[in-house]
Amino acid sequence: MEQYSVPPKTRIGHVHLKVSNIEKALGFYRDLLGFEVKATYGDQAAFIAAGDYHHHIGLNTWNSKDAPPAPKYGVGLFHTAINYPT
């Protein structure tokens, strides 16, 4: 079986992050980093982006509302990078 390689021009459209509190998450992504809220779904989800894109990051509390922080050595997203123009 031939190994598949993702095409070189592939880009990630958006990611969804489970958060325990939408307002706290928006305090970081909107208020500190400067993302614009594009849409909300009550207190369950917010969709944020830079520029005209529909959303780069989805924040949701589906199955995670008021959850405690993830364990230090637990599975999950470890790192992401947001590149700001200089």
Rosetta constraint file for C-alpha pairs under 8 A:
AtomPair CA 6 CA 10 HARMONIC 6.97 0.50
AtomPair CA 13 CA 56 HARMONIC 6.46 0.50
AtomPair CA 14 CA 55 HARMONIC 6.52 0.50
AtomPair CA 14 CA 56 HARMONIC 4.33 0.50
AtomPair CA 14 CA 57 HARMONIC 5.47 0.50
AtomPair CA 14 CA 58 HARMONIC 7.37 0.50
AtomPair CA 15 CA 56 HARMONIC 6.49 0.50
AtomPair CA 15 CA 57 HARMONIC 5.08 0.50
AtomPair CA 15 CA 58 HARMONIC 6.10 0.50
AtomPair CA 16 CA 57 HARMONIC 5.67 0.50
AtomPair CA 16 CA 58 HARMONIC 4.26 0.50
AtomPair CA 16 CA 59 HARMONIC 5.74 0.50
AtomPair CA 16 CA 60 HARMONIC 7.25 0.50
AtomPair CA 17 CA 57 HARMONIC 7.29 0.50
AtomPair CA 17 CA 58 HARMONIC 6.06 0.50
AtomPair CA 17 CA 59 HARMONIC 4.98 0.50
AtomPair CA 17 CA 60 HARMONIC 6.32 0.50
AtomPair CA 18 CA 59 HARMONIC 6.03 0.50
AtomPair CA 18 CA 60 HARMONIC 5.12 0.50
AtomPair CA 18 CA 61 HARMONIC 5.72 0.50
AtomPair CA 18 CA 62 HARMONIC 7.06 0.50
AtomPair CA 18 CA 64 HARMONIC 6.22 0.50
AtomPair CA 19 CA 25 HARMONIC 6.91 0.50
AtomPair CA 19 CA 59 HARMONIC 6.37 0.50
AtomPair CA 19 CA 60 HARMONIC 5.80 0.50
AtomPair CA 19 CA 61 HARMONIC 5.34 0.50
AtomPair CA 19 CA 64 HARMONIC 6.11 0.50
AtomPair CA 19 CA 65 HARMONIC 6.88 0.50
AtomPair CA 19 CA 67 HARMONIC 7.84 0.50
AtomPair CA 20 CA 60 HARMONIC 7.99 0.50
AtomPair CA 20 CA 61 HARMONIC 5.67 0.50
AtomPair CA 20 CA 64 HARMONIC 5.24 0.50
AtomPair CA 20 CA 65 HARMONIC 4.30 0.50
AtomPair CA 20 CA 66 HARMONIC 4.48 0.50
AtomPair CA 20 CA 67 HARMONIC 5.11 0.50
AtomPair CA 20 CA 68 HARMONIC 7.39 0.50
AtomPair CA 21 CA 25 HARMONIC 6.27 0.50
AtomPair CA 21 CA 61 HARMONIC 6.65 0.50
AtomPair CA 21 CA 65 HARMONIC 6.10 0.50
AtomPair CA 21 CA 66 HARMONIC 6.21 0.50
AtomPair CA 22 CA 26 HARMONIC 6.06 0.50
AtomPair CA 22 CA 43 HARMONIC 6.34 0.50
AtomPair CA 22 CA 44 HARMONIC 6.86 0.50
AtomPair CA 22 CA 45 HARMONIC 6.64 0.50
AtomPair CA 22 CA 46 HARMONIC 7.07 0.50
AtomPair CA 22 CA 59 HARMONIC 6.92 0.50
AtomPair CA 22 CA 60 HARMONIC 6.87 0.50
AtomPair CA 22 CA 61 HARMONIC 6.98 0.50
AtomPair CA 23 CA 27 HARMONIC 6.07 0.50
AtomPair CA 24 CA 28 HARMONIC 6.73 0.50
AtomPair CA 25 CA 29 HARMONIC 6.22 0.50
AtomPair CA 25 CA 59 HARMONIC 7.50 0.50
AtomPair CA 26 CA 30 HARMONIC 4.99 0.50
AtomPair CA 26 CA 31 HARMONIC 6.62 0.50
AtomPair CA 27 CA 31 HARMONIC 4.96 0.50
AtomPair CA 27 CA 32 HARMONIC 6.54 0.50
AtomPair CA 28 CA 32 HARMONIC 4.98 0.50
AtomPair CA 28 CA 33 HARMONIC 6.39 0.50
AtomPair CA 29 CA 33 HARMONIC 5.02 0.50
AtomPair CA 29 CA 34 HARMONIC 6.38 0.50
AtomPair CA 29 CA 35 HARMONIC 5.82 0.50
AtomPair CA 30 CA 34 HARMONIC 4.71 0.50
AtomPair CA 30 CA 35 HARMONIC 4.55 0.50
AtomPair CA 30 CA 36 HARMONIC 6.06 0.50
AtomPair CA 30 CA 37 HARMONIC 7.09 0.50
AtomPair CA 30 CA 48 HARMONIC 7.72 0.50
AtomPair CA 31 CA 35 HARMONIC 7.55 0.50
AtomPair CA 35 CA 48 HARMONIC 5.92 0.50
AtomPair CA 35 CA 49 HARMONIC 5.42 0.50
AtomPair CA 35 CA 50 HARMONIC 5.49 0.50
AtomPair CA 36 CA 48 HARMONIC 5.37 0.50
AtomPair CA 36 CA 49 HARMONIC 5.41 0.50
AtomPair CA 36 CA 50 HARMONIC 6.13 0.50
AtomPair CA 36 CA 51 HARMONIC 7.87 0.50
AtomPair CA 37 CA 46 HARMONIC 6.86 0.50
AtomPair CA 37 CA 47 HARMONIC 5.91 0.50
AtomPair CA 37 CA 48 HARMONIC 4.43 0.50
AtomPair CA 37 CA 49 HARMONIC 6.64 0.50
AtomPair CA 38 CA 46 HARMONIC 7.63 0.50
AtomPair CA 38 CA 47 HARMONIC 5.53 0.50
AtomPair CA 38 CA 48 HARMONIC 5.34 0.50
AtomPair CA 38 CA 49 HARMONIC 6.72 0.50
AtomPair CA 38 CA 54 HARMONIC 6.61 0.50
AtomPair CA 38 CA 55 HARMONIC 6.70 0.50
AtomPair CA 39 CA 46 HARMONIC 5.84 0.50
AtomPair CA 39 CA 47 HARMONIC 5.23 0.50
AtomPair CA 39 CA 48 HARMONIC 7.25 0.50
AtomPair CA 40 CA 44 HARMONIC 7.82 0.50
AtomPair CA 40 CA 45 HARMONIC 5.58 0.50
AtomPair CA 40 CA 46 HARMONIC 4.26 0.50
AtomPair CA 40 CA 47 HARMONIC 6.18 0.50
AtomPair CA 41 CA 45 HARMONIC 4.93 0.50
AtomPair CA 41 CA 46 HARMONIC 6.28 0.50
AtomPair CA 44 CA 60 HARMONIC 5.55 0.50
AtomPair CA 44 CA 61 HARMONIC 5.16 0.50
AtomPair CA 44 CA 62 HARMONIC 6.60 0.50
AtomPair CA 45 CA 58 HARMONIC 7.12 0.50
AtomPair CA 45 CA 59 HARMONIC 5.42 0.50
AtomPair CA 45 CA 60 HARMONIC 4.15 0.50
AtomPair CA 45 CA 61 HARMONIC 6.36 0.50
AtomPair CA 45 CA 62 HARMONIC 7.95 0.50
AtomPair CA 46 CA 58 HARMONIC 5.96 0.50
AtomPair CA 46 CA 59 HARMONIC 5.22 0.50
AtomPair CA 46 CA 60 HARMONIC 6.53 0.50
AtomPair CA 47 CA 54 HARMONIC 7.87 0.50
AtomPair CA 47 CA 55 HARMONIC 5.48 0.50
AtomPair CA 47 CA 56 HARMONIC 7.51 0.50
AtomPair CA 47 CA 57 HARMONIC 5.95 0.50
AtomPair CA 47 CA 58 HARMONIC 4.52 0.50
AtomPair CA 47 CA 59 HARMONIC 6.24 0.50
AtomPair CA 48 CA 54 HARMONIC 7.73 0.50
AtomPair CA 48 CA 55 HARMONIC 5.01 0.50
AtomPair CA 48 CA 56 HARMONIC 6.06 0.50
AtomPair CA 48 CA 57 HARMONIC 5.40 0.50
AtomPair CA 48 CA 58 HARMONIC 6.40 0.50
AtomPair CA 48 CA 59 HARMONIC 7.99 0.50
AtomPair CA 49 CA 53 HARMONIC 6.15 0.50
AtomPair CA 49 CA 54 HARMONIC 6.65 0.50
AtomPair CA 49 CA 55 HARMONIC 4.54 0.50
AtomPair CA 49 CA 56 HARMONIC 4.80 0.50
AtomPair CA 49 CA 57 HARMONIC 6.45 0.50
AtomPair CA 50 CA 55 HARMONIC 7.77 0.50
AtomPair CA 50 CA 56 HARMONIC 7.28 0.50
AtomPair CA 60 CA 64 HARMONIC 7.85 0.50
AtomPair CA 61 CA 65 HARMONIC 4.68 0.50
AtomPair CA 70 CA 74 HARMONIC 6.48 0.50
